[in-house]
Amino acid sequence: MKTATIPSLRVNPELRHAAEDVLHNGESLSSFVEQSLQANIERRRLQSAFIARGLASRDDARKSGEYYTAKDVLEELDNLLALSEKDEL
């Protein structure tokens, strides 16, 4: 597969300097920018999936009329956490 290029990016000198300051030993600015781009793509995909699940859950609740209070949900999560901690002992 051929590689492609990302358009040149003009930034202020302070941003470039800040990026260069956090580079790991032997890491290039280009690889840092590529990794940052990949991480943001993944974050946005996860965010979109999260929103889609939330909207689907909302629609299911509207159809069924079954809703839970935040208090009930937090209590259930606390119970699950307590059971998980017991299993680790």
ChimeraX attribute file (.defattr): number of C-alpha atoms within 10 A of each C-alpha:
attribute: neighborCount
match mode: 1-to-1
recipient: residues
	/A:1	3
	/A:2	3
	/A:3	4
	/A:4	6
	/A:5	5
	/A:6	7
	/A:7	6
	/A:8	6
	/A:9	6
	/A:10	8
	/A:11	8
	/A:12	8
	/A:13	9
	/A:14	9
	/A:15	11
	/A:16	12
	/A:17	10
	/A:18	10
	/A:19	13
	/A:20	14
	/A:21	9
	/A:22	11
	/A:23	13
	/A:24	10
	/A:25	6
	/A:26	6
	/A:27	11
	/A:28	12
	/A:29	15
	/A:30	9
	/A:31	11
	/A:32	16
	/A:33	13
	/A:34	13
	/A:35	12
	/A:36	12
	/A:37	12
	/A:38	11
	/A:39	12
	/A:40	12
	/A:41	12
	/A:42	12
	/A:43	12
	/A:44	11
	/A:45	12
	/A:46	12
	/A:47	12
	/A:48	12
	/A:49	12
	/A:50	12
	/A:51	12
	/A:52	12
	/A:53	12
	/A:54	12
	/A:55	12
	/A:56	12
	/A:57	12
	/A:58	13
	/A:59	12
	/A:60	13
	/A:61	13
	/A:62	11
	/A:63	9
	/A:64	9
	/A:65	8
	/A:66	8
	/A:67	10
	/A:68	8
	/A:69	8
	/A:70	9
	/A:71	9
	/A:72	10
	/A:73	11
	/A:74	11
	/A:75	12
	/A:76	12
	/A:77	12
	/A:78	12
	/A:79	12
	/A:80	12
	/A:81	12
	/A:82	11
	/A:83	11
	/A:84	11
	/A:85	10
	/A:86	9
	/A:87	8
	/A:88	6
	/A:89	5
